[in-house]
């Protein structure tokens, strides 16, 4: 039996998606998550990442997988997702780097994932395993010998969830898993945890466990900690509210966590704008060379940020960075503070240098080395 040629379809009203499919009947229009009932491979890419962009080397690998024997069962759909164009899906599947491959069973559950494009054999094996994976209902009616793969499938789901939890925990230097969000906590313990961190002037990321039952239940087992909120610093579990209170009573919480203070304060009113200015002033002076960007130097979340990181790294510059995607107050406030409307923004000795275009001009003119190395 031969298959029709691989085809690509794209709905121009749905930015970020086009499906790669072997059979014409596998085509589908997507607006959020792929429909359940069929297994799927989601390939998250970015236009600024040449290898994962259309016709790049990783894109060609993905297209080959979509039309190869790995998908010969015909029950696996292959989708490309432009990570930055569809942020809701990137968040749903905890995508923090591109390329990333998320493999879903017919129920829409993550059974495996591959972050990065360096290990093609690993990706090929994962797709092949997904293709040969039986439907959940079939396992109950097959002979006992046919149920043997079930434990492996269970382990695979657990590994995929653990990988997602690890990614979430490390998405910010200080990460709080709570009920609700900092501006609207959904329980008293979470509210107190937010206040504790803010009083200590610690910048932190959060995850609302009420929005994701897999994370809510999985993190209890992953961390061996049965309650919420849970605080992590530098990827390590600190504990819950009681531990946070004890540490605060013993001394400087930021120092004990091994993180720098951000100068953040709680409150508003007449002094709020002045307090934000004070915080921004401390942030731009946190390091002699300070970069405000989308994402982290190790995992930029936009092409402009990636390019400026590459230039600083090429210069061998020592610099610190701040992920403006983690703090909306800083993201909006710094635009006014610096009178510069876009990101990334580079500061040296507390003074704004500019954005990507200016840094490029400095590099082309040979002035960037002296500026960042002093």
KASUL-V529706 format. One record per pair of residues at least 24 apart in sequence whose ideal C-beta (glycine too) atoms are under 6 Angstrom apart, sorted by the first residue. I is the first residue (numbers start at 1). J is the second residue. D is the distance in whole Angstrom. If there is no record, write none. Layout:
I,J,D + I,J,D
This chain:
6,67,4 + 15,85,5 + 16,81,6 + 16,82,4 + 16,85,3 + 16,86,4 + 18,80,6 + 19,79,5 + 20,63,6 + 20,66,4 + 20,78,4 + 22,67,6 + 26,77,5 + 36,107,6 + 36,108,4 + 37,106,6 + 38,75,6 + 38,77,5 + 38,106,6 + 39,75,6 + 39,76,5 + 39,105,6 + 39,106,5 + 39,130,6 + 40,77,5 + 40,104,5 + 41,78,5 + 41,103,5 + 41,127,6 + 42,79,5 + 42,81,5 + 42,102,4 + 43,80,5 + 43,101,6 + 44,81,5 + 44,83,4 + 44,95,5 + 44,98,6 + 44,100,4 + 45,98,6 + 45,99,6 + 46,83,5 + 46,84,6 + 46,98,4 + 48,303,3 + 48,306,6 + 49,98,5 + 52,98,6 + 52,99,4 + 58,99,5 + 58,117,4 + 61,120,6 + 65,127,5 + 70,127,5 + 70,128,5 + 70,131,6 + 71,131,6 + 73,131,5 + 76,131,5 + 94,164,4 + 94,167,5 + 94,168,6 + 96,167,6 + 96,299,5 + 97,299,5 + 103,130,5 + 106,135,6 + 110,160,4 + 111,156,5 + 111,157,5 + 111,160,6 + 112,156,6 + 112,160,5 + 113,160,6 + 113,163,6 + 161,218,5 + 165,218,6 + 165,219,6 + 165,222,5 + 168,207,6 + 169,232,5 + 169,235,6 + 170,235,5 + 171,205,6 + 172,205,3 + 172,326,6 + 173,259,6 + 174,202,6 + 174,204,4 + 174,233,5 + 174,259,6 + 175,205,5 + 175,232,4 + 176,204,5 + 176,206,5 + 176,229,6 + 176,231,5 + 177,207,5 + 177,209,5 + 177,230,5 + 178,206,6 + 178,229,4 + 179,210,5 + 180,208,6 + 181,208,6 + 182,206,6 + 189,229,6 + 189,241,5 + 190,229,5 + 192,241,6 + 193,229,4 + 193,241,5 + 196,244,5 + 196,248,6 + 198,264,6 + 198,266,4 + 200,253,4 + 200,254,5 + 201,261,4 + 201,262,6 + 201,263,5 + 201,264,5 + 202,254,5 + 203,262,4 + 205,326,5 + 233,257,4 + 276,333,5 + 280,333,6 + 280,334,6 + 280,337,5 + 284,347,5 + 284,350,5 + 285,350,4 + 286,320,6 + 287,320,3 + 288,349,6 + 289,317,6 + 289,319,4 + 289,348,5 + 289,372,5 + 290,320,6 + 290,347,4 + 291,319,6 + 291,321,5 + 291,346,5 + 292,322,5 + 292,324,5 + 292,345,5 + 293,321,6 + 293,344,4 + 294,325,5 + 295,323,6 + 296,323,6 + 297,321,6 + 304,344,6 + 304,356,5 + 305,344,5 + 307,356,6 + 308,344,5 + 308,356,5 + 308,359,6 + 311,359,6 + 311,363,6 + 315,368,6 + 315,369,5 + 315,372,6 + 317,372,4
